[in-house]
Amino acid sequence: MVLSSPQGLRQRKAADDGSGDSGAQCKDEFGQSEKMRRQAHEEVVWGQTPDGEVFRVPTTHDVLTGLFHPRYPKSHLDILNLSLLGLQLVLFYILPRPTARIFFLFYFVFWRAAYDAGLGWVLTKQSKRKWMVREIQRLGWLDKKRENGKDYSFDELPLEYNTWLLFRQLVDVILLNDFLAYCMFAFTCFRVPEGLSFPVHAMRWIGGVALVVFNLWVKTEAHNVVKDYGWYWGDVFFQRGALVFDGVFELAPHPMYSVGYAGYYGLSLMAGSYPVLYVSLAAHAAQFAFLVLFENPHIERMYGERKPIALRKPISASEAKKIQKVKRSSQLLPSVEDNTDHLSTPPATEGETATDTETETECEGKASDTLRSYRPTQPIILESAISQHDLHHNTPPDAMLALLLVYVILGSSLPVLSYNATLALHFAHACAWCMFHSFGLGLLLRAQSKSKYLVRHFLKHYHYPSRDHGDGAVQEAFTNWKALYNISLCMTYTSLTSLAWKSYTAPVAWFEGDALLCHTLGTLLIALHGWAAMESFEVLGVFGWFYGDFFMEDFPAHLEYTGIFRYLNNPELMSGASFLGLALISGSKLVGVLAVIRFVSHWWFLQTVENPHMRKLYGDSLRKDAGFVKVIKSVASKNARLFESRAGRHAPEIKRVAKEVKGTFDKVFEETADVVEEFLARSKPKISEVMQETKVLLQQSRERLVITRVARDLSSFDTTKYKISIVPSQAGDKRFHIGEPIKVNWQAPARHSRRDWIGIYKVGANRSTLVTKISSVGLWVPIYGEEWDQDAPVNETSRITTLGKEPELGIVSFEGSTLPWTIGQYEVRYHHDGKYNVLSLDGPCEVYVSKPASLDLTSVRECLAYIVPLCLDSDPDLIPLSCGGTQEPADTDSAVTRDMDDFSFWSEQQAKRICYVIEQAFGVEYAPDVVMADANLTALANRILVSKQLLVV
């Protein structure tokens, strides 16, 4: 923590402070410039004990300077440390190699146990109960001999600081002997592996040296960040200002304990020894145990409870009102709340953050309420069955049942296959699930991001209470998406494991060749994937793991990168590590190919689905570079400037070549992305076109069967005397609102068939003006209704009207089911004698749907009040009372009074008409069941407004 002045822990001295003398003396001793030394002394650091005592923290020297510099006095522990280090070197040279190998193995185990178990136990007791300080004070073990600079005074410093100095010396003994014992053990195991070519040996040594150098760089950078205070766990004893974990600490989680042990594996490579490798793995695992059992709990005790993850903070007052709206909606929906999981957001993985403030805690509480109504309690897979069969709605039971049936049928019907055929089948199976998981679910999720496809589906097909503001549809869409994603994820890894198992053959000689190495590396890669997945889930929770922000975008939020996301933008890319690990273990090229497919497909998912949605949702708060990338860029930039300064006149040419190389990689990356996008863009229209053509062919298959019903001889009829004309609408033109009756005047000669009829067709549906080749599909009216029994003529023989000279006139009306219930341009055709010969036609006329001027409850209800009666054929028994409907006497006497906006139906077809008209007028889709469930103008208007607000993209 950082205290403000005058009780603050950090102040700066005046420029004329007397520390310049000590700076000059140190310059003479170490050959450093006086200017740099004075700058180092200008900043004075203050510390504070747990009791509140503030003191100036003296200058401390690193372990190598304090231990090996001859001018610094040595304490008893320093002398012991130097003696033990010298003893190791002597034993390494005098002991035989087999004996030295065994000795240094156990010697290293001892010091590693002293480090991880011993120091862990001591530090834990000190962290909890200040045990070490009390014991040192009781026993009087403090040593004044080893001083840490001219500004150190034993008597003026608190007991906690002096105890820490003594503890430092103990740590130096353990750490240095631990490191040297490991190196001695690695040197005793050194060998030159047989059967390897010179390039392999060269790569082994280059890789080993690179890992050792990288290890030294990580440790040095980490010490530069935390200084001696953090290196020796100073915060267990006293506080010394706020620690800022930047630099190499953005490279990887706990870099001193993770990537800071890369040198172990570098020495293993150079030594060419499996024992060194496995001892390194065991020692590294012990260090992680130290981290988990001591360091992380201490950080939680020291810096408070860790922050919740996926933190969503209110940004403005206007956005905060949205939260209150969601709260009210959740209170109005008890049925949904009963099935809602009120789990709090899981904690972040990083304990290195500052202590949570009261304001942050308040914000977190608001965030939890915002997401409360979106947390269902049903299990991800095993959910209760629902009666209707909709794979979107009943994903868990229906999808699992379908998968079970497919696997049972295929498993029982497959013939006995050869080994290669079995491998090919397993590969195709695993590849299909991998492609479906990335491309299939990716396209589905992209449709949800762009058009709210899944939410729109549930709003269309299922009825939800009118007061839930659409939360029910969102919640149900998210719940079923989670189940579908979970099934796909499980099947992806199950099919991959099956392929690896089928292709796996246990090695005959484990210690010959690279079999043991491949198994070890494969296991480590699988473990890496498991760790990354658990860390990601801990940060994201259920909401983020299943891409919840694709469904709930109405909360005010900004991103906070915690846990593994502090270092990587997309840690899920590590899922390819398990594919690669299984490829190494099985030694199968098919599994290797599948690993490449997995990486490419997931890369497409990130570039095409997730990243565009994140940019749309979070905007400027979405960072460009993760911590790992920033550290690498920073190091590369420093080295580039250093190299450029030494390159002299060749620097511009080198910079040009570097830019060209970078441009080449960027071009390859962009071209690959363009190829994938182009392939998908070309495939989608073709697939859609084929589906649309198939749909049209199926729809018109019945219509094509009536083409042959034409009259052979029309010579006895004067076709010029047949005329029809569309009666204009009330507006005076030939534009008719959908559902509005369309009247047609007709004229025929005196002697014409009584089975003549008039049909209405879309303009362009019939190319011929002489013969209609498309069925009317019920959109027709007879000239004489008594001549027809529904669609069949009463008499088989044609009847002619009575003789006369004057042409016969009449009018017919298209109403109800004979009207076209699809918007568009239409024409009317006069047909002869129940057949498809065209004697006259007129058109076009337009069928349209009116739209409200504004989207408010009054305007939407008025629009519905006009179009609903038309869809109900203006039947007074069906239309609402507010639109001129009549009420049955039985309803008048009923205890429950009918609402003025209620309406009813004679058939489902009428509900389908309303659904179509609503889609055209308002742009939202509903299934007939939803409209019939509301059956009220106001309720339907409210539902439309909620849907429009919810489906805004």
C-alpha positions, 0 to 999 in steps of 0.5 A: 500500500502507498501512504500519503505524505507526511505518513507516506512511505515514499519521499524524495530528498532535496538535490543538495542532500549529503548522500552524494558522498556515499555515492562517490565512495561507491563509485570508486569501489564499483567503477560506476559514474557519480551521476548514476549513483546519485540518481539511485540515492535521490529516491528514499524508500520508506517502510512500515511495520505491521504495528504502524512504525514508519522507517527509512529502508536502507540500501541493500545489495544483491546476493552475489555482491554481498557474498563474494565481494571481499570488502563487505563483512561476512556473517556466520551464515555467509561463511557457512554458505561459502563453505557449502558451495566450495564443498560441492565443487570439491566433491564434484571433482573428487567423487567418481561419476556414478557416486557423484550422480547419486550424491548430488541427486539426493543433495539437490533433493535436500536443498529443494525440500528446504526451499519449497517445504522448509521456507514455505512452512516458515513463511506461512507461519510468519505470514499468519502469526509473525512467528519468525519475528517473535522467535528471533526476538526471543532467541536473540539471533540477530547478527550485526556484522553483515551491514548493508551500506552506510545508511544501515543502523542496526539500532535505529531499524525495527525488529521486523526489518532486521529479522528480514535481513537475517532471513535473507541470509538463510534464503541465500544459503538455500537458493545458492546451494539448491542451484549449484547442486542441480548444476552439479547433478546435471553435469554428472549426467552429461552424455552425448546421445547416440544415433543423432545427426550433427544438425540435431546435436546443433539444434539441441545445444542451441535450444539449450543455451537459448533456454538458459539465457532466457532463464537468466534474462527472466530472473534478472528482469524480475529482480529489477521489477520487485527488487530485493524486497519482493525477491526475499518476500519482504511483504511477509515482514513489513510493507514498502509501498505498492508493488507494480508488477509490470515488465516481465510479469506481463509475460507469463503468470508468476514468471519466476516460478513458470518460465523462470525455470526454462534453464532447467530444461535447457540444461536437460537438453545439453546434458542429453539425459532423461534423469535430468529432465525428470528431476527438472520436472519434479523440481518445477512441480515442487516450486508450483506447490510452493506457489499454490500452498504458500505464495497465493494464500499469502497474497490473499491475506496480504492484499485482501480478497481477490477481485471478481472476474468478468467485472462489469462496471457502470459507466454512466448514469444513463447506462445505469438506468438500464441495470435498474430496468433489468432488475425490475424485469427480473422481479416481474418474472418469478417463474424465470427467477425460480430457475435462475442461478444467482452465483456470484462472479468467480474470483480472478486468478491474479492475487497481485492486484491492489486491494479492492476498494469500497467503490469497486465492491459496490460496482461488482454488486451492481454487475451481479444484479445485471446478469442475475436473470441470465444465470440458469440453474439447469445442468449443461447437458442433463436437462428435463425433456420438453414436450415439443420437438425443436432442436433449438429449444430442446437441445440437450435431450433431442440432440443427445437422443439423435446422436445416440441413435446415429451412433447405435445404428451406424455401430450395428450396421458397419461391416468389419473394417480393416485397420486402415479403414478403421483409422480413416473412419475415426479420422473422418469422425474427429475431423467432422466434429472439429469442423462443426465445433469451429465452423458450424457453431462459429457461423451460428454464433456469428448469426447471433451476433449480427441478427440475434438469430437464436434469440429471434428463433425463440421469440418467434416460436415460443410464448413468454409472459408479456412483462418479462421484457424478452428476458425469457427468450434470451435466457432460453436461447443462452441455455440451449446454446450452452448445451449445444456448445458443451455437447460439441466440445465434449464430442470434439475431444472424445473423437480426438481421443478415440483417434489417438487411441486407435492409432497408438502403439506402445513402444517396445523400448522406452529408453531407445529413440525419442519414444519417452521424450515424445510421451513426456512432451505430449503429456506436458502439452495436454497438461498445459491445455488443461491448465489454460482451460481451467484458468480461462474458466476461472476468469470467464465463468459460465457466462464468458466461457459460453460466449454470454455477451453474444446474447446479453449485450444490454449491460454497461461494461468494459473489459478488465484483463485478469488472470491468464487474460493478462498475458494472452488475448486468446488463451483458448488457442492453447486448446491446440496443445492437447491435439499436438500432445496426442499427436506426439504420444500416438506418433500418428500423422493423422492426429497431427493433421487434425491438430493443424485443422484444429488450429486453422479452424479455431484461428478462423473462428477468432478472426471471423466470429469472436474478434469482430463481435468483441470490437463491436461490443467493447470498442476502445476498451479492447486492447490490441496487444496482450502482456506477452506480446507487449513484453516481446515487442519491448525486448525486440524494440530495445535490441533493434535500437541497440543493433541499429546503433552498432550497425552504423551506415548499414542500419538503413539497409537492415531496417528496410530488409526487416520491414520487407520481411515483416510485410511478407508475413503480414501479406501471407497472413492477410491472404490466408484470411482472404482465401478462407473468407472468399471460400465461405462467401462463395459457398454461402450464396450457392448453398442458399440458391440451391435451397431456395430453388429446391423450396420453389420446386417443391412448392410448385410441384403440385401446381405443374400437374394442371398444365394439360387442362386446356380447351382444344377448340375455341373457334366457336367463342369470340375472345375479343368480347371477354373483358375484365377490369380491377375495381380501384380501391378506396384510395382511387388506385389499384393498391390494396392493403393485404386482406382488403377485398379486391373486386373485379368487373367482368364482361362476356358475350351472351353465349359463354360457359357458366364454368368460367372463372377468374384467378389472381396471380403474381406478375411474371409467374405466367409467361404466356398470356394465352394459357395459365401454366401455374395453379391458382392455389385457391386464389380464384372465384367462379363467375357463377358460384352455383356451377362449382362445388368447391374446386370441382364443377357440379356438372361434367358437361359444359353449360352455355348461358342462354341465348342473347345479343347483349354481352353479360356483365358482372362483378366478383370479389376476392375475399378471405382465403381467395385473396393473396396474403403475400405482398407484391404485384398481381394480375387477374385472368379470366379463364374459359370453361373451368380450364386454363385458357386465358380469355382476358387479363388485367393488372397489375395491382399492388398488395401492400402492408401499412407500417406505423409512423413511429414505434410506440405503443399507441401507433403499433396498437392502431396499426394492429387494430387495422390489420388484425380485423382484415386478417380475421376476414372482418368477422364480427364474432372474431375481431376485437370489440374495440374494432367493431366486433360483437359479443355473444350473449353468453359472454355478456352473462359470463363472470369474466368480462371479455377485454375490448382488445381480445380477438379469436380465430376460426383456424390456424390459417388466420393466425398465420396471416397475422404473423406474416403481416406483423413480419412485413409491418414490423420486421419481427417473426412470430409463430402462430402459437405465439399470436394465438397465445396473446390474442389481444391487440395491446398484448401483441403490441407490447410483444412487438415493441419488446422484440424490436428493442431486444433485436436491435443489432 
